[in-house]
Amino acid sequence: MSGSEPDALPLGYGVITILIVPLNIYFLYLFYGIIQGRRNNMKIAWLVIAIVLAVIEASTINLVTIWFIASALVALLLAYLGVPTSIQIAVFVILGIILLVLTKKPLEKLLKKTKQKTNADRVLDMTGIVTEDITENKPGEVKVDGKKWTAISKQNIKEGSKVKILKIDGVKLIVEEEK
């Protein structure tokens, strides 16, 4: 060996792979029997589908299958009520798509993490004092909030002038002279 091992996949991928192969075989067997009219185990099928989708959802962070989990549970309820299999499947697909279309964006907005401001962001819109001349070609220095920063501007600004902090670009402040 060359001394470097390939990066391992996260544990979730292995679990999903181990579950998916036997489940696919089971589903083929189950649905083949349902199509042939030999058995009606849709209650088991919907429960297994909901569980598999829940495992997939738990291993991702993108809200991939959550809507189809809900529609599988509705289809499971329909199976217990004796509704025909074709209607159960139609409800599963149509309800899953409707839930996906109607709720994905609002739910993502609700769950979206807000950008955490850093301490450096505090100086935005503050007023600072130029401690070293700033020219268009040469950065200067500004003292703001008790700290000295390198600052750049599109205009020449003399030492002692008051400036407004417009933006932070890396470790430099972009400023303009206050009028």
Order of alpha helices (4+ residues) and beta strands (2+ residues): alpha-alpha-alpha-alpha-beta-beta-beta-beta-beta
